[in-house]
Amino acid sequence: MLKKIKEIHYKDLFLYGFYGSYIVITSLATIIDFLIPNYFDAVVDLISVLITALAFKYYLKTRDRVLASIILFWIASIVIFMFVIHNNFDISIIFTLLIPMVAFILLPTRSLSD
């Protein structure tokens, strides 16, 4: 298994990690939001998980790293924007997505294409 992981290009592994962590963490947030009940956030989370899963499937098919990183950046950005508006512009809610957002901002898309 470790040998198989070493064969994956580190940029692909990076994107696998971001897609996987976004899907897992947002899925957990969806479950928690449904249990609270905070239905608006739960539905937004669920839709973003489904769109992200489809985007990840498309990335696995095309291997377009630039498009994959841009799509995930915009999905996360739109979700954060919706949460900020819904919570009366209380920006404290974005801390759960702050680390991935900073990583995407700092991620140079030109270097992903090689």
Buried (B, 14 or more C-beta within 10 A) or exposed (E): EEEEEEEEEEBBEBBBEBBEEBBEBBBEBBEEBBEEEBEEBBEBBBBBBEBBBEBBEEBEEEEBBEBBBBBBBEBBBBBBEBBBEBBEEEEEEBEEBEEBBEBBEEBEBEEBEE
